[in-house]
Amino acid sequence: MAAYTDAPERIGDRGRWRGLTTAGPLTYVAAIFVVAVTIIPLLFVIEGGFRSNAQINSAPVGLPHPWVWSNFSTILSSSAFWQFIWNSIRIAVVATATAVAVGSMAAFALSRYAFRGRDALYAFFTIGLLFPIGVAAIPLYLVLHQLNWLEHWYGVAIPEAAFSLPVTIVILRPFMRAIPGEIEDAAVLDGSSRLGFFWKILLPLSAPALTTVAVLAFVTSWNAYLLPLVVFSQTNDFTLPLGVAMFQTQYSQDTASVLAFTALSMVPALGFLLVAERWIVGGLTGAVKG
């Protein structure tokens, strides 16, 4: 009798293993396809920067022969390129610090305090995820003009921080809410205030989520194009994305230099993402579990 009762379970296990073995190769094929679609254009841009215009015109797809290093050395020796990087760093750091500071305080109130309209307020921030900055470009320009913030770097940093608040709060709130209330009760019994609990206990425990939202805010600010385009008109104030667009316009006939400039502009963001990848995954995992 035992042999007959176990038969359906064995058949089910066999079918499940067959499904896994079938899905495995398909998953790898899909992953390889996505990687190829992502990496091949990047490789084309990078190796194109090591070619001359004559090589590109004669064979658009091909390896450098000989390798031309002067395209990169010319750009690296240009003060304008480093000015673009400095402008992007300054704006991204301020926008990130503002978004994390304000977002962590808002997430603390929405996760640890009970008050009327809390869920509605959280839903309001959630809806902000669906609000693209392009829709607010003209109203934002008018507001910045009234504040006399045009042509100033903080006229870009502060709005970028505001647009990073929704994702910051959406990630931090469940993470902070998952921290047991017993820890807060113990801190209060030890004489800690609500602000002391937030600063000394809650923020250190939320470090993975804080790192995640900081990385996301920094990368979003670094790659921003529309808002700096609205605020800045002077070349010296341009961020790196605007600098790339300007360089492509001015040197449209020098394809090799354009590819070299584009390749160098990708290095900071790619390097930052590679270093911060594990913190992004860890923070998002904790937020989902919370």
C-alpha positions as a printed Julia matrix, in Angstrom:
290×3 Matrix{Float64}:
  0.0    0.0     0.0
  2.85   2.39    0.79
  4.22   2.0    -2.72
  0.9    3.04   -4.26
  0.35   6.03   -1.99
  3.83   7.37   -2.71
  3.43   7.08   -6.48
  1.53  10.37   -7.11
  4.02  12.26   -4.97
  6.91  10.78   -6.91
  5.21  11.65  -10.19
  4.7   15.21   -8.96
  8.33  15.48   -7.95
  9.42  14.15  -11.33
  7.27  16.71  -13.11
  8.6   19.49  -10.93
 12.21  18.51  -11.65
 11.42  18.31  -15.35
 10.06  21.87  -15.2
 13.19  23.08  -13.43
 15.52  21.44  -15.92
 13.53  22.98  -18.77
 13.42  26.46  -17.24
 17.13  26.44  -16.35
 18.57  26.7   -19.88
 15.88  29.18  -20.92
 16.73  31.37  -17.95
 20.42  31.35  -18.87
 19.63  32.14  -22.49
 17.43  35.05  -21.48
 20.09  36.34  -19.07
 22.8   36.1   -21.73
 20.57  37.94  -24.21
 19.91  40.78  -21.75
 23.6   41.07  -20.89
 24.54  41.1   -24.57
 22.0   43.81  -25.4
 23.35  45.9   -22.5
 27.08  45.31  -22.84
 27.6   45.32  -26.62
 26.66  49.01  -27.11
 28.95  49.97  -24.21
 31.81  48.01  -25.71
 31.16  49.65  -29.08
 31.4   53.11  -27.49
 34.57  52.27  -25.55
 36.48  50.64  -28.4
 35.3   53.37  -30.77
 37.07  55.9   -28.57
 40.35  54.12  -29.28
 39.93  54.45  -33.05
 40.51  57.32  -35.44
 37.8   58.89  -37.56
 39.33  57.3   -40.65
 39.06  53.84  -39.09
 35.44  54.44  -38.09
 34.5   55.72  -41.55
 36.15  52.8   -43.32
 34.81  50.13  -40.94
 32.12  51.3   -38.46
 32.32  47.95  -36.63
 35.82  46.72  -35.95
 38.76  46.7   -33.57
 41.21  49.61  -33.31
 44.25  49.18  -35.53
 46.33  50.91  -34.41
 45.03  51.93  -30.98
 44.58  55.7   -30.7
 45.09  56.95  -27.13
 45.1   60.64  -27.93
 41.29  60.87  -27.91
 41.14  60.04  -24.2
 44.27  61.97  -23.23
 42.94  65.13  -24.89
 39.67  64.94  -22.99
 41.34  64.11  -19.67
 43.59  67.13  -20.05
 40.62  69.4   -20.68
 39.54  71.57  -17.73
 35.96  71.65  -19.03
 35.58  67.87  -18.55
 36.66  68.07  -14.9
 34.44  71.1   -14.36
 31.45  69.07  -15.55
 32.37  66.28  -13.13
 32.77  68.7   -10.22
 29.39  70.3   -10.94
 27.74  66.87  -11.02
 29.42  65.77   -7.79
 28.45  68.93   -5.91
 24.82  68.75   -6.97
 24.53  64.99   -6.44
 26.05  65.09   -2.94
 23.78  67.91   -1.76
 20.69  66.33   -3.34
 21.51  62.95   -1.8
 22.21  64.33    1.68
 19.0   66.38    1.63
 16.84  63.53    0.37
 18.22  61.05    2.92
 17.98  63.48    5.84
 14.43  64.66    5.13
 13.25  61.25    3.92
 14.53  59.43    7.0
 12.73  61.85    9.32
  9.51  61.54    7.32
  9.79  57.74    7.26
 10.36  57.75   11.03
  7.16  59.69   11.63
  5.16  57.55    9.2
  6.45  54.27   10.66
  6.65  54.87   14.43
  3.88  57.41   15.1
  0.12  56.79   14.93
 -1.86  59.84   13.82
 -4.9   60.6    11.73
 -4.18  60.63    8.0
 -0.91  58.72    8.26
 -1.83  56.17    5.6
 -3.2   58.88    3.31
  0.04  60.83    3.66
  2.08  57.72    2.88
 -0.13  57.06   -0.16
  0.53  60.63   -1.29
  4.29  59.99   -1.26
  3.72  56.68   -3.05
  1.83  58.43   -5.82
  4.88  60.66   -6.19
  6.68  57.69   -7.72
  4.41  58.05  -10.76
  5.05  61.79  -11.14
  7.75  62.4   -13.78
  9.9   65.48  -13.58
  9.09  66.33  -17.2
  5.5   67.18  -16.24
  6.73  69.71  -13.68
  9.41  71.3   -15.86
  7.53  74.5   -16.7
  5.96  75.1   -13.24
  9.31  74.31  -11.63
 11.06  76.79  -13.91
  8.58  79.51  -12.91
  9.06  78.78   -9.21
 12.85  78.8    -9.51
 12.65  82.04  -11.43
 10.59  83.62   -8.65
 13.08  82.4    -6.06
 16.01  83.68   -8.15
 17.5   80.17   -8.13
 18.17  79.95  -11.85
 21.85  79.63  -12.78
 22.58  78.37   -9.25
 23.59  74.8    -8.42
 21.18  74.58   -5.48
 18.37  75.38   -7.9
 19.02  71.88   -9.26
 20.05  70.07   -6.05
 16.99  70.95   -3.95
 14.35  69.98   -6.58
 16.25  66.76   -7.29
 16.16  65.96   -3.57
 12.41  66.6    -3.57
 11.88  64.21   -6.47
 13.95  61.56   -4.66
 11.8   61.76   -1.52
  9.04  59.35   -2.67
 11.34  56.4    -3.34
 13.33  57.24   -0.19
 10.24  57.14    2.03
  8.78  54.07    0.31
 11.97  52.11    1.02
 12.7   53.44    4.51
  9.23  53.28    6.02
  8.72  49.48    5.92
 12.33  48.98    6.98
 11.89  51.19   10.06
  8.47  49.77   10.77
  9.9   46.23   10.93
 12.19  47.16   13.84
 10.54  45.71   16.99
  8.77  48.11   19.3
 10.4   46.41   22.28
 13.7   48.06   21.31
 12.07  51.48   21.45
 10.39  50.67   24.78
 13.73  49.58   26.23
 15.35  52.79   25.02
 12.61  54.88   26.64
 13.02  53.01   29.93
 16.74  53.8    29.77
 15.9   57.48   29.58
 16.19  58.01   25.83
 13.88  60.45   24.09
 12.08  59.81   20.81
 14.71  61.85   19.0
 17.5   60.0    20.8
 15.99  56.66   19.78
 15.79  57.85   16.19
 19.35  59.16   16.09
 21.21  56.57   18.16
 19.28  53.35   17.52
 16.89  53.51   14.58
 19.27  55.09   12.06
 22.14  52.64   12.75
 19.74  49.69   12.47
 18.43  51.13    9.18
 21.91  51.54    7.69
 21.33  49.07    4.79
 18.18  50.88    3.69
 19.81  54.29    4.16
 22.7   53.22    1.97
 20.3   51.98   -0.7
 18.29  55.2    -0.89
 21.5   57.25   -0.84
 22.88  55.32   -3.81
 19.61  55.6    -5.73
 19.36  59.34   -5.04
 22.98  59.92   -6.03
 22.71  58.0    -9.3
 19.39  59.68  -10.15
 20.91  63.11   -9.58
 24.08  62.22  -11.46
 22.15  61.11  -14.55
 19.62  63.97  -14.47
 19.42  65.89  -17.72
 16.15  67.8   -17.97
 16.32  69.78  -14.72
 19.9   71.05  -15.24
 18.94  71.92  -18.79
 16.06  74.05  -17.48
 18.11  75.8   -14.8
 21.5   76.33  -16.47
 22.4   78.3   -19.57
 26.07  78.97  -18.81
 28.52  76.29  -19.96
 30.59  76.52  -16.78
 27.58  75.4   -14.73
 26.75  72.35  -16.85
 26.64  68.91  -15.28
 28.23  65.92  -16.97
 25.13  64.83  -18.97
 24.77  68.36  -20.32
 28.48  68.43  -21.04
 28.2   65.24  -23.09
 25.31  66.68  -25.1
 27.19  69.93  -25.69
 30.35  68.1   -26.74
 28.39  65.96  -29.19
 26.86  69.07  -30.72
 30.13  70.97  -31.05
 32.22  68.08  -32.34
 29.61  66.13  -34.29
 32.11  65.5   -37.11
 34.75  64.12  -34.73
 33.06  60.79  -34.02
 36.06  59.24  -32.28
 36.35  62.09  -29.78
 32.62  61.99  -29.12
 32.8   58.27  -28.37
 35.81  58.81  -26.1
 34.03  61.6   -24.21
 30.92  59.44  -23.81
 32.97  56.48  -22.58
 34.75  58.6   -19.97
 31.45  60.07  -18.8
 30.17  56.56  -18.03
 33.11  55.61  -15.82
 32.09  57.43  -12.59
 28.5   56.14  -12.56
 29.47  52.58  -13.52
 32.22  52.48  -10.92
 29.92  53.82   -8.24
 27.22  51.27   -9.07
 29.68  48.37   -9.06
 30.95  49.35   -5.64
 27.49  49.98   -4.16
 25.65  47.06   -5.78
 25.59  44.79   -2.72
 24.25  47.59   -0.51
 21.45  48.29   -2.99
 20.36  44.64   -3.02
 20.61  44.31    0.76
 18.59  47.43    1.43
 15.85  46.58   -1.05
 15.61  43.04    0.35
 15.18  44.36    3.87
 12.56  46.87    2.74
 10.54  44.15    0.99
 10.7   41.89    4.04
  9.61  44.77    6.25
